[in-house]
Amino acid sequence: MAVLSFVARPAPRVRTAAAIYVETILAMRVLVADDSPIVQGAITNLLRATDIMTVIRATDGAEAVRLAAEGHPDVVILDFDMPGMNGIEAARAIRERSPTMPLILITAAASEYLIATALAAGFAGFLLKRDVGEDLVRAIDAVRFGATFVSPGAARALYERFLPSARLA
């Protein structure tokens, strides 16, 4: 006579989309490269206030390239104007090792040439420093999931160059 036995298995854990999103945010590692300790500190505080727990900090492009290779961040934020290797050069070096690494460029001023150069170098995000407080977290979310993000202040430079008769709000 055959005896059947059943082993009770626990029910699969059901996680909501919101719970998965929170777990992803909490596990995120962001590299911030800026030569200004004030800007770097402000960005770090902003990210920590939004529960992004790991912030890796670099003070120049060469250090950013090294830390991107060693630290394997989920997103890299580079200032354009840094001593030695600028943000564009650092992005190209990071792209050689990590072609899919999401990159965001922050800069004090925008021109259509700089925006085009940044996008051609592999940046998926472009923000003016004055827009960082409002738009950085949205930019990080966008580039992490494969989208491109250009802050409103930077987009204005494109509109003014290519659509000079457009009325912007």
Secondary structure in CASP SS format (residue, H / E / C, confidence):
PFRMAT SS
TARGET T0000
AUTHOR 0000-0000-0000
METHOD secondary structure of the structure
MODEL  1
M C 1.00
A C 1.00
V C 1.00
L C 1.00
S C 1.00
F C 1.00
V C 1.00
A C 1.00
R C 1.00
P C 1.00
A C 1.00
P C 1.00
R C 1.00
V C 1.00
R C 1.00
T C 1.00
A H 1.00
A H 1.00
A H 1.00
I H 1.00
Y H 1.00
V H 1.00
E H 1.00
T H 1.00
I H 1.00
L H 1.00
A C 1.00
M C 1.00
R E 1.00
V E 1.00
L E 1.00
V E 1.00
A E 1.00
D C 1.00
D C 1.00
S C 1.00
P H 1.00
I H 1.00
V H 1.00
Q H 1.00
G H 1.00
A H 1.00
I H 1.00
T H 1.00
N H 1.00
L H 1.00
L H 1.00
R H 1.00
A H 1.00
T C 1.00
D C 1.00
I C 1.00
M C 1.00
T E 1.00
V E 1.00
I E 1.00
R E 1.00
A E 1.00
T C 1.00
D C 1.00
G H 1.00
A H 1.00
E H 1.00
A H 1.00
V H 1.00
R H 1.00
L H 1.00
A H 1.00
A H 1.00
E H 1.00
G H 1.00
H C 1.00
P C 1.00
D C 1.00
V E 1.00
V E 1.00
I E 1.00
L E 1.00
D E 1.00
F C 1.00
D C 1.00
M C 1.00
P C 1.00
G C 1.00
M C 1.00
N C 1.00
G H 1.00
I H 1.00
E H 1.00
A H 1.00
A H 1.00
R H 1.00
A H 1.00
I H 1.00
R H 1.00
E H 1.00
R H 1.00
S C 1.00
P C 1.00
T C 1.00
M C 1.00
P C 1.00
L E 1.00
I E 1.00
L E 1.00
I E 1.00
T E 1.00
A C 1.00
A C 1.00
A C 1.00
S C 1.00
E H 1.00
Y H 1.00
L H 1.00
I H 1.00
A H 1.00
T H 1.00
A H 1.00
L H 1.00
A H 1.00
A C 1.00
G C 1.00
F C 1.00
A C 1.00
G E 1.00
F E 1.00
L E 1.00
L E 1.00
K H 1.00
R H 1.00
D H 1.00
V H 1.00
G H 1.00
E H 1.00
D H 1.00
L H 1.00
V H 1.00
R H 1.00
A H 1.00
I H 1.00
D H 1.00
A H 1.00
V H 1.00
R H 1.00
F C 1.00
G C 1.00
A C 1.00
T C 1.00
F E 1.00
V E 1.00
S C 1.00
P H 1.00
G H 1.00
A H 1.00
A H 1.00
R H 1.00
A H 1.00
L H 1.00
Y H 1.00
E H 1.00
R H 1.00
F H 1.00
L C 1.00
P C 1.00
S C 1.00
A C 1.00
R C 1.00
L C 1.00
A C 1.00
END
